[in-house]
Amino acid sequence: MNRLLPIFICLNLMSGCVLWPNWHWEKEGASTADYQSDLRFCKSQTEQPLDGNVTKESVARLHACMERRGWHKSKNGKPA
């Protein structure tokens, strides 16, 4: 079992990298509080499920709302 521990740790770390988003939302002059406020607003307006089961359609509605509020996706500091 001791020989398998490093393998489990390595696999766990690798799977975490896959789940790490490679983009983020940006808005000129906006603060973290602005982002959180707009995200809460968009979630409430687009009927995001409270149980965590999101669909492509609900994500698309959320993204469209964020874009209407002036946010854009950015990947590695460049617009996505």
C-alpha positions as CSV (number, residue, x, y, z in Angstrom):
1,M,0.0,0.0,0.0
2,N,2.9,2.4,0.8
3,R,4.1,2.0,-2.8
4,L,0.7,3.0,-4.2
5,L,0.4,6.2,-2.2
6,P,2.7,8.3,-4.5
7,I,0.7,7.1,-7.5
8,F,-2.6,8.1,-5.9
9,I,-1.2,11.5,-5.0
10,C,0.1,12.0,-8.5
11,L,-3.2,11.0,-10.1
12,N,-5.1,13.3,-7.8
13,L,-2.9,16.3,-8.6
14,M,-3.1,15.6,-12.3
15,S,-6.9,15.4,-12.2
16,G,-7.0,18.7,-10.4
17,C,-5.2,20.4,-13.3
18,V,-7.8,19.1,-15.7
19,L,-10.6,20.7,-13.7
20,W,-8.8,24.1,-13.3
21,P,-10.4,26.6,-15.6
22,N,-8.1,28.0,-18.4
23,W,-10.1,31.3,-18.7
24,H,-11.7,33.8,-16.4
25,W,-14.0,36.8,-16.7
26,E,-12.6,40.3,-17.1
27,K,-14.1,43.8,-17.2
28,E,-12.2,47.0,-17.4
29,G,-12.1,48.8,-14.1
30,A,-14.2,46.2,-12.3
31,S,-13.4,44.9,-8.8
32,T,-13.9,41.4,-7.4
33,A,-17.0,42.7,-5.7
34,D,-18.4,43.9,-9.0
35,Y,-17.7,40.4,-10.5
36,Q,-19.4,38.7,-7.6
37,S,-22.4,41.0,-7.8
38,D,-22.8,40.6,-11.6
39,L,-22.4,36.8,-11.3
40,R,-25.1,36.6,-8.6
41,F,-27.4,38.8,-10.7
42,C,-26.9,36.6,-13.8
43,K,-27.4,33.4,-11.9
44,S,-30.7,34.7,-10.6
45,Q,-31.8,36.0,-14.0
46,T,-30.8,32.8,-15.9
47,E,-32.4,30.3,-13.5
48,Q,-29.2,28.5,-12.6
49,P,-30.1,25.2,-10.9
50,L,-29.5,25.3,-7.1
51,D,-28.6,21.6,-7.1
52,G,-25.4,22.1,-9.1
53,N,-26.7,20.2,-12.2
54,V,-26.0,22.7,-15.0
55,T,-26.7,22.2,-18.6
56,K,-25.1,23.7,-21.7
57,E,-28.1,25.9,-22.1
58,S,-28.0,27.3,-18.6
59,V,-24.2,28.0,-19.0
60,A,-24.8,29.7,-22.3
61,R,-27.5,31.9,-20.7
62,L,-25.2,32.8,-17.8
63,H,-22.4,33.7,-20.2
64,A,-24.7,35.8,-22.4
65,C,-25.8,37.7,-19.3
66,M,-22.3,38.3,-18.1
67,E,-21.3,39.6,-21.6
68,R,-24.4,41.9,-21.6
69,R,-23.1,43.4,-18.3
70,G,-19.7,44.1,-20.0
71,W,-17.6,41.1,-19.0
72,H,-15.6,39.1,-21.5
73,K,-13.8,35.8,-21.2
74,S,-10.0,36.0,-21.0
75,K,-7.5,33.3,-21.5
76,N,-4.0,33.8,-20.2
77,G,-4.5,37.6,-20.1
78,K,-5.9,37.7,-23.7
79,P,-9.5,37.8,-24.8
80,A,-10.8,34.3,-25.4
